[in-house]
Amino acid sequence: MEVYKMLRDFIYHNPGVIAWRLKRHAEVIEKHLNPGEEIEYIFAGQRTMSFLDIFSTCVVAITNKRLLIAQKRLLPGYTLISVTPDMYNDLTARQGIIWGIIQIETVKELIVISKLSKKALQEVETKITEYMIREKKKYMKNDEEDSLEEKENI
């Protein structure tokens, strides 16, 4: 249950984040880690824009291959979103009076993680941005190499 321990460390170092049932959400992440995939950073928040909704807790894990967002439902089942670096578009960080919000824009959807403490907001934004910049460079390099190979084959 290493994922849960990492998540507890995040909550301990960032008080003020609203999150519930962390062990259950962490189990979903653990279940979907592929062989050779390791977690680089993990955090929790609410997957909602509503100021009043505090029951939509999710866990977000940055791995060496992708970004995973897991949410275990109260009833049987769960939701897992996987964002690969090639699908990533943009990130917006918003700080309010009490909490912060991270908006991750992908090619297909807008993912909102809210109820982050002000301290956590800066840390989360930095970790996601650094990861995506590093991984996007790899994808861009591979795309350029593929384009050159296609031109050479013509």
N, C-alpha and C positions, 0 to 999 in steps of 0.2 A: 504494500500500500504506500509506495514511495510518492505517488502523485498526491495523495492526501496530505502527506507530511510537508511536501513543498507548498501546498495550498495553505496549510496552517501557518507556515512561516510567513507567507505573504500577508495573511490576515493579522498576524501578530505584529508585523512591522508597519502595517498600514491600518491602524484603528480608524473606525468610522465608515468602513465599507460595509454595506448591508448585504449579507449573504446567509442563506439557510441551506441545510441538508448537503453540506459540502462533501461528505463522504460518499453519498449516493451519486453526485455529479462526477466526482473523481473516478468512480468505478466505470462510468461510461467512457471516460477518456482512456483509462487503462485497457478496456475491452477493445478499443479501436486503434491502439498503437500498432503499427506495422513492424515486422522484424527490422531491426537496425534503426528504428526511429526513436529518438531520445528527446525528452522535454528540455528546452532551454530556459523557458520562463512560463509561469502559470499565474493566473489571477482570477478573481471572482467578482461578479457584479450582477446587476439586474438587466435582463434582456427586454427592456421596455423604455419608451419615452415618457410614460406617465409618471408624474411626480408622486402620485398616491400609491401606485402599485409597487409593493415590496415583496411580492410572492413569485416573481419570475426569475429567480436566481439561476445563473448559468456559470459555467467554468470555462475559461479560455486558456488554451495551452498553445504556446509557440514551440513547435518541434523543429528538428533539423530539416524537415521536409515540407511542412505546411502549418497552417493555423487551424486548430480544432476548437469548436464551440459546442459544449455539451450541456444538456438540460434534461435531468431526470424528472419525469412527471410524478405527481402524487399517485395517480392510477398507474397500472402497468404500462410500460413503454417509456420512450425517451426520444429526444431530438438531438441529432448530431449534424453540425455543419462543418464541412471541410473546405478551407480556402487555400488553394495552391498559389504560389507567388505570381504565376502568369495570369491569374484571375483578379488579382489585387489592383485597384485603381488609386484610391486616395484614402487619407485618414484625416478626420477632424476631431480636435479636442476642444471641449467647451467646459468652462468652469463657471459654476453658479455660486450662489451665496453659501450653500451647504455642501453640495456634491458636484462631481464632474461627470461628463459624458464623453465617451469615445464613439465616434461613428466611423465604421470601416466600410468603405464603398468598394464593391466588387463589380465585375462586369454584369452580374445578374441581379444583385440585390444590395440593400443598405442594411448593415448589421449595426445595431445600437446596443452599447453596453453602458448602463447608467448606475447611479448611486455609488460612484467611486469617490473616495476621500480626495481632498485636494493634493495631498502628498502622493497618493497612489496614481493620480491622473498624470502627473509629470513622468513618473517612472514607467507607467504602462505605455504612454505615447512614445517615449524614447525607445523602449524595447521593441515595440512593433515596427516603428519607423526604421530603426537600424537593421532589423531582420529583413524587412521587405526591400530595402535598398540593396543590401548584400545579395539577396536571392534574385532580385530582378536583374542585377548585373550578370549573373550566371545565365539566366534565361536569354538575355539580350545577346550575350556572347555566343550561345548555342544557336540562336536564330541567325546571326551573322554568318557563322560557319556553315549552316545549312544552305543559306542563300548563295554563298560562294561555291559550294559543291554543285548546286543546281545550275549555276551559270557555267561552270566548267563542263558539266555533262551535256550542255546544249551545243 
